[in-house]
Every structure is written in structure tokens, then in C-alpha cells.
């Protein structure tokens, strides 16, 4: 085997040149250039740190029932409207949908006492009721994403009379499938299934967003911490690609803290004890029974998702009571569901057609 020959002087020169190139290009970018959330919206309801936004219509409305997007707590919801050519919201608006979004905001110290019940029977319930009253409707449509999907499954099971159609995207349902984040963490002290959530919340109150981000990065340490930054050197001369990269980086590291009591119950009841599919989650004194979900359900799955493995999402069919259940899947990862050109081209019309048919 021939050893790799690396001259110290050449290596130093390459590093210096790469650093200079990065510094020059990055310094030319202003914060105002790295924008996100391109679709105009207005605040229509606020409660504590939670805001309900309505996106301004850009096309003739084709469907009378509003669509409410419920995102996860872990990252900021502007991923669904990241930039002009990567926006689920923009594409739904262009097809005549009336779109709303719950923005959970950034928890503060006092929010450590906000519970899972507060999120589901409080904030989500109040936003749903606001829309029902505003439109004079008994039921609205929900589009729920990732952890927000698990929240929406709970809400819909408890209040099925208020939801007309339910769409879940990259949503964990069975938290004990033998793959992905759900079990990758379980074999180490940092893992969700072996985590002492009580000790963490008692000691920290709210769980720092940086802690959550660190865990996600450990899932693919080389790809997420080395490879992507090496690839950055290839786009430093392309301002458009560089801005897209920085916009994604901003979203990745824009991680709100997690409300302590909500984190405690979600880790223990969902990740560790898998109570959602067992029908053992209790909120507001009532048991969450997924069999109460009898309205049409569309389940959108990412086939290469390392955070929410497909098997976890596809388990939904076995536990709900709906006879009108559909699945759409794409060969992308968790983030690819929002940034893939193919998905952004095909998914919005598929959602609209599915809703219009019902």
C-alpha cells in the first residue's frame, strides 16, 4: 500500500486559500440577503407566545374550508415557506388554498410549566375554534408535520367532530420501530428511550434547543458536521447557492428551547412507553384513542427519512378508524420533503386534489 503523500506547505496553502475565499464571499453577504418566509402573511390570533398567521391569497379560492398547518416545536415553521422556489405554502396558495399556520414562538423561562395538554387542548384547540367561528364552519382541515403531526393526531382523536380532513407529513406514530432516530438514540446514554427526562426538566426547566440540535447532528456526524461544510467550498463563488446554503443553516440552528413539562411527557409517553398507539396517552383527563379518527386521512411519507423512519409513519393505518386512508411517499429525507424540487412540484397539487375530492 502506497502511503498518501501530503506536503505540509501545500496543505497549509490550501487551507489558507480556502479560508480566504470563504471569508471574502461570506463578508460580502448582508443579513438582509439571507431572508426566509417569502409569502406575505398577517397575524390573526395570538395567545401567550403562540401566533396564528393567515397567508395572503394569491389566486382565486377553490376550496371553502381553510387549511391549518401545525408544525413541530423543535425547529421554526418557516421551513414550509423557506424561499421563493422552495415553499409548500406558496405552492398551495397558488392553487387556491386558504392557508393558516401556527407559530409556536420561543418559550421563555415561565413556559417550563406549559404542558402537552396546554399545547393540544389549549393552543391548537383555540386556533381551530377561531377558524371555525371565523368561517362559520363545524370542521376545518389540518396539515400536520413531524412532532406537530403527533400533536394533531391527539387533538383529532379527542375532537373528531371539528376536523374534516387530516393530513400528516413525516409524522412519528409507532415510536418503537427498529430504525431511525427513534432507536438510534435508544442505545446510548443520550438516547430518548434511556433519557432521564425527569432529571433533565427538574434541573434545567426548559430544554435548550442546542441540546436537541446536538442530538440530531450525532445521527450523521460526518455528513452533517464535515461533508456539508467541505461542499460549501464548491459554491462560494455562486451567490444564489451560497445564500440558499446559509438560509438552510439559519433554519437548522434556529432551534427554540422546549417547554419543560411538554418535553417530559413527550419523551416518557411517546418515545419511551409508546403510549400513542397503545391508547394510553391521557390529556385533559381523557384518553387519546386513535380509533376516533374516522375522517379521511392522507399520510405523506419520506422514504429516506433518518429522523422519522417510514415504518413509524406508515403504522398509522393500523391504529386509526378511518376507512378513507391514503399514502403518498417520496424518495427523499426528512428535510427533502420541503426542499426537493420534485416534491414541491408534485405534492401541493396532490394535496389540493385530495382535499377537493373530499
C-alpha positions as CSV (number, residue, x, y, z in Angstrom):
1,X,0.0,0.0,0.0
2,X,1.4,3.4,-1.0
3,X,1.1,5.9,1.8
4,X,-0.6,9.2,1.0
5,X,1.9,11.9,0.4
6,X,0.8,15.3,1.8
7,X,3.3,18.1,1.8
8,X,2.8,20.3,4.8
9,X,3.4,23.5,2.9
10,X,0.8,22.6,0.2
11,X,-1.8,21.6,2.8
12,X,-1.3,24.9,4.7
13,X,-1.6,26.9,1.5
14,X,-4.8,25.1,0.5
15,X,-6.3,25.8,3.9
16,X,-5.3,29.5,3.8
17,X,-6.7,29.9,0.3
18,X,-9.9,28.2,1.2
19,X,-10.4,30.3,4.3
20,X,-9.6,33.5,2.4
21,X,-12.1,32.6,-0.3
22,X,-14.8,31.8,2.3
23,X,-14.1,35.0,4.2
24,X,-14.2,37.1,1.1
25,X,-17.5,35.7,-0.2
26,X,-19.3,35.5,3.2
27,X,-18.3,39.0,4.2
28,X,-20.0,40.3,1.0
29,X,-23.3,38.9,2.1
30,X,-25.6,41.0,4.4
31,X,-28.0,39.6,6.9
32,X,-30.9,41.1,4.8
33,X,-29.9,38.9,1.9
34,X,-30.5,35.7,3.8
35,X,-34.2,36.0,4.1
36,X,-36.9,33.4,4.6
37,X,-40.6,33.2,4.8
38,X,-41.3,34.8,1.4
39,X,-45.1,34.6,1.4
40,X,-46.9,37.6,2.9
41,X,-48.9,36.8,6.0
42,X,-50.8,38.6,8.8
43,X,-51.3,37.8,12.4
44,X,-55.0,36.9,13.1
45,X,-54.8,35.4,16.6
46,X,-52.3,35.4,19.5
47,X,-52.2,33.6,22.8
48,X,-49.1,33.8,25.1
49,X,-46.1,33.2,22.7
50,X,-48.2,31.4,20.1
51,X,-49.3,33.2,17.0
52,X,-51.8,32.1,14.3
53,X,-50.9,33.5,10.8
54,X,-53.0,33.7,7.7
55,X,-51.2,33.8,4.4
56,X,-52.5,36.3,1.9
57,X,-54.2,34.8,-1.1
58,X,-52.5,34.9,-4.5
59,X,-55.1,33.0,-6.5
60,X,-58.9,32.6,-6.7
61,X,-60.0,30.4,-3.8
62,X,-61.0,26.9,-5.0
63,X,-61.9,25.4,-1.6
64,X,-64.0,26.9,1.1
65,X,-62.5,25.1,4.1
66,X,-59.3,26.6,5.5
67,X,-56.2,24.6,5.9
68,X,-54.3,24.9,9.2
69,X,-50.7,23.9,9.3
70,X,-49.4,22.5,12.7
71,X,-45.6,22.3,12.8
72,X,-43.2,20.8,15.3
73,X,-41.9,22.5,18.3
74,X,-38.2,21.6,17.6
75,X,-37.5,24.0,14.7
76,X,-39.1,27.1,13.3
77,X,-42.1,26.6,11.0
78,X,-40.7,28.9,8.2
79,X,-39.3,25.7,6.7
80,X,-42.7,25.4,4.9
81,X,-42.0,28.8,3.3
82,X,-38.3,28.8,3.2
83,X,-37.7,30.7,-0.1
84,X,-39.4,31.6,-3.3
85,X,-38.6,28.3,-5.2
86,X,-38.9,26.1,-2.1
87,X,-42.2,26.9,-0.5
88,X,-45.0,24.5,0.3
89,X,-47.1,27.4,1.4
90,X,-46.5,29.4,-1.8
91,X,-47.4,26.4,-4.0
92,X,-50.6,25.7,-2.0
93,X,-51.6,29.4,-2.2
94,X,-51.0,29.4,-6.0
95,X,-53.5,26.5,-6.2
96,X,-56.2,28.5,-4.5
97,X,-55.9,27.2,-0.9
98,X,-56.7,29.3,2.1
99,X,-53.6,28.6,4.4
100,X,-53.0,29.3,8.1
101,X,-50.0,28.4,10.3
102,X,-49.4,28.1,14.0
103,X,-46.1,29.6,15.0
104,X,-45.2,28.3,18.5
105,X,-42.7,31.1,19.1
106,X,-39.7,30.9,21.5
107,X,-40.6,29.6,25.0
108,X,-39.4,31.7,27.9
109,X,-38.5,30.7,31.5
110,X,-42.1,30.7,32.7
111,X,-43.1,28.4,29.9
112,X,-41.4,25.4,31.6
113,X,-44.8,24.7,33.1
114,X,-46.7,24.6,29.8
115,X,-47.9,21.1,29.3
116,X,-48.7,18.8,26.4
117,X,-52.3,19.3,27.2
118,X,-51.8,23.1,27.0
119,X,-50.5,22.7,23.5
120,X,-53.1,20.3,22.3
121,X,-56.3,21.2,24.2
122,X,-55.2,24.8,24.6
123,X,-53.3,26.4,21.7
124,X,-54.3,24.0,18.9
125,X,-57.9,23.8,20.1
126,X,-58.2,27.6,20.3
127,X,-56.7,28.1,16.8
128,X,-59.1,25.5,15.4
129,X,-62.1,27.2,17.1
130,X,-61.0,30.6,15.9
131,X,-61.1,29.4,12.3
132,X,-64.4,27.5,12.8
133,X,-66.0,30.6,14.2
134,X,-64.5,32.9,11.6
135,X,-65.7,30.8,8.7
136,X,-69.0,29.7,10.2
137,X,-67.9,26.0,9.8
138,X,-68.2,23.0,12.0
139,X,-65.0,21.5,10.7
140,X,-61.7,22.6,9.2
141,X,-58.7,20.8,7.6
142,X,-55.4,20.1,9.3
143,X,-52.0,19.6,7.7
144,X,-49.6,18.5,10.4
145,X,-45.9,18.0,10.3
146,X,-43.4,15.8,12.3
147,X,-44.0,16.3,16.0
148,X,-46.9,18.6,15.1
149,X,-48.4,15.5,13.4
150,X,-48.3,13.6,16.7
151,X,-49.9,16.6,18.4
152,X,-52.6,16.7,15.7
153,X,-53.3,13.0,15.9
154,X,-54.0,13.5,19.6
155,X,-56.2,16.6,19.0
156,X,-58.1,15.0,16.2
157,X,-58.7,11.8,18.3
158,X,-60.1,14.0,21.1
159,X,-62.1,16.3,18.9
160,X,-63.0,14.4,15.7
161,X,-66.1,16.5,15.2
162,X,-64.0,19.6,14.4
163,X,-61.7,18.1,11.7
164,X,-62.9,17.5,8.2
165,X,-59.8,16.0,6.7
166,X,-56.4,15.2,8.3
167,X,-53.0,15.3,6.5
168,X,-49.9,14.0,8.3
169,X,-46.4,14.6,7.0
170,X,-43.3,12.8,8.2
171,X,-45.2,12.1,11.4
172,X,-44.0,9.6,14.0
173,X,-46.7,7.2,15.1
174,X,-45.0,4.0,16.3
175,X,-42.1,5.2,18.4
176,X,-40.6,1.7,18.8
177,X,-39.8,0.8,15.2
178,X,-36.3,-0.8,14.8
179,X,-34.7,2.0,12.8
180,X,-34.1,5.8,12.6
181,X,-33.8,8.3,15.3
182,X,-36.4,6.5,17.5
183,X,-34.0,3.7,18.1
184,X,-30.6,5.2,17.2
185,X,-30.8,7.2,20.3
186,X,-32.1,4.3,22.4
187,X,-28.8,2.5,22.6
188,X,-26.8,5.3,24.2
189,X,-26.9,7.4,27.3
190,X,-28.0,10.4,25.1
191,X,-30.9,8.3,23.7
192,X,-34.5,9.2,24.0
193,X,-35.5,5.8,25.3
194,X,-32.9,5.8,28.1
195,X,-33.0,9.5,28.8
196,X,-33.9,10.6,32.3
197,X,-36.4,13.3,31.3
198,X,-37.4,13.9,34.9
199,X,-33.9,14.8,36.0
200,X,-33.3,17.0,32.9
201,X,-36.5,19.0,33.4
202,X,-36.1,19.3,37.1
203,X,-32.6,20.6,36.6
204,X,-32.9,22.7,33.5
205,X,-36.6,23.7,33.3
206,X,-36.9,24.3,29.6
207,X,-34.7,22.0,27.5
208,X,-32.1,24.1,25.5
209,X,-32.6,24.0,21.7
210,X,-28.9,23.5,21.3
211,X,-29.2,20.2,23.1
212,X,-31.8,18.9,20.6
213,X,-29.7,20.1,17.7
214,X,-26.6,18.3,19.0
215,X,-28.6,15.1,19.2
216,X,-29.7,15.3,15.6
217,X,-26.2,16.0,14.4
218,X,-24.9,12.9,16.2
219,X,-27.1,10.8,14.0
220,X,-25.0,11.5,10.9
221,X,-21.8,13.1,12.3
222,X,-19.7,13.1,9.2
223,X,-22.4,14.1,6.7
224,X,-23.9,16.8,9.0
225,X,-20.7,18.2,10.5
226,X,-17.9,17.7,7.9
227,X,-19.2,16.7,4.5
228,X,-21.6,19.6,4.0
229,X,-19.0,22.2,5.0
230,X,-16.5,20.7,2.7
231,X,-19.1,21.0,-0.1
232,X,-19.5,24.7,0.9
233,X,-16.2,25.5,-0.7
234,X,-17.6,24.4,-4.1
235,X,-20.3,27.1,-4.1
236,X,-18.6,30.1,-2.6
237,X,-18.4,31.8,-6.0
238,X,-22.2,31.3,-6.6
239,X,-24.1,33.8,-4.5
240,X,-27.5,32.3,-5.1
241,X,-26.4,28.8,-4.0
242,X,-24.5,30.3,-1.1
243,X,-27.5,32.3,0.2
244,X,-29.6,29.1,-0.1
245,X,-27.0,27.3,2.0
246,X,-26.9,30.0,4.6
247,X,-30.7,30.2,4.7
248,X,-30.8,26.4,5.5
249,X,-28.1,26.8,8.1
250,X,-30.1,29.6,9.8
251,X,-33.1,27.3,10.0
252,X,-31.2,24.3,11.3
253,X,-29.6,26.3,14.1
254,X,-32.8,28.4,14.9
255,X,-33.9,25.9,17.5
256,X,-36.3,27.1,20.2
257,X,-36.0,25.8,23.7
258,X,-38.5,23.1,24.6
259,X,-41.1,23.8,27.3
260,X,-40.0,21.5,30.2
261,X,-43.3,19.8,31.1
262,X,-44.2,19.2,27.4
263,X,-40.8,17.7,26.8
264,X,-41.1,15.5,29.9
265,X,-44.4,13.9,28.8
266,X,-43.5,13.6,25.1
267,X,-40.3,11.8,25.9
268,X,-41.8,9.5,28.5
269,X,-45.3,8.8,27.0
270,X,-44.3,8.7,23.3
271,X,-40.7,7.8,22.9
272,X,-40.2,5.6,25.9
273,X,-43.6,4.0,26.5
274,X,-45.1,4.2,23.0
275,X,-48.4,5.1,24.5
276,X,-49.8,6.8,21.4
277,X,-50.6,3.5,19.6
278,X,-51.4,1.8,22.9
279,X,-54.3,4.2,23.5
280,X,-52.7,5.2,26.9
281,X,-51.9,8.9,26.4
282,X,-54.1,11.0,28.7
283,X,-54.8,14.7,28.0
284,X,-57.2,16.8,30.0
285,X,-58.4,13.8,31.8
286,X,-59.4,12.0,28.5
287,X,-57.7,9.0,26.8
288,X,-56.4,9.5,23.3
289,X,-57.9,6.8,21.2
290,X,-56.7,6.9,17.6
291,X,-59.7,4.8,16.5
292,X,-61.8,8.0,16.9
293,X,-60.0,9.3,13.8
294,X,-62.6,8.3,11.2
295,X,-62.4,11.2,8.8
296,X,-60.3,11.0,5.6
297,X,-56.5,10.8,6.3
298,X,-53.7,11.5,3.9
299,X,-50.3,10.3,5.1
300,X,-47.2,11.8,3.4
301,X,-44.0,9.8,4.0
302,X,-40.3,10.4,3.2
303,X,-38.8,7.1,2.2
304,X,-35.2,8.0,3.2
305,X,-36.1,9.8,6.5
306,X,-33.5,9.2,9.2
307,X,-35.4,11.1,11.8
308,X,-38.9,9.7,11.4
309,X,-38.4,6.3,9.6
310,X,-41.2,5.4,7.1
311,X,-42.2,2.4,9.2
312,X,-43.1,4.7,12.1
313,X,-45.3,6.9,9.9
314,X,-46.9,4.0,7.9
315,X,-48.0,2.4,11.2
316,X,-50.8,5.0,11.3
317,X,-53.1,2.9,9.0
318,X,-53.2,0.1,11.6
319,X,-54.3,2.3,14.5
320,X,-56.9,4.8,13.2
321,X,-60.6,4.2,12.5
322,X,-60.7,5.8,9.1
323,X,-61.8,3.8,6.0
324,X,-60.6,6.6,3.7
325,X,-56.8,6.4,4.2
326,X,-54.2,7.3,1.5
327,X,-50.4,7.4,1.4
328,X,-48.1,9.5,-0.7
329,X,-44.4,8.8,-0.5
330,X,-41.3,10.3,-2.0
331,X,-37.7,9.1,-2.2
332,X,-36.3,11.9,0.0
333,X,-35.1,12.5,3.5
334,X,-36.9,14.4,6.3
335,X,-35.7,17.9,5.0
336,X,-36.1,16.8,1.4
337,X,-39.8,16.9,1.8
338,X,-39.6,20.7,1.8
339,X,-36.6,21.4,-0.4
340,X,-36.8,18.8,-3.1
341,X,-37.8,20.3,-6.5
342,X,-39.8,17.2,-7.4
343,X,-41.7,17.2,-4.1
344,X,-42.5,20.9,-4.4
345,X,-43.8,20.3,-7.9
346,X,-45.9,17.2,-7.2
347,X,-47.0,17.3,-3.5
348,X,-49.0,20.6,-3.4
349,X,-51.3,19.7,-6.3
350,X,-51.7,16.2,-4.9
351,X,-52.8,17.7,-1.6
352,X,-55.3,20.1,-3.2
353,X,-56.7,17.3,-5.5
354,X,-57.1,15.0,-2.5
355,X,-58.9,17.7,-0.5
356,X,-61.2,18.8,-3.3
357,X,-62.2,15.2,-3.8
358,X,-63.5,15.1,-0.2
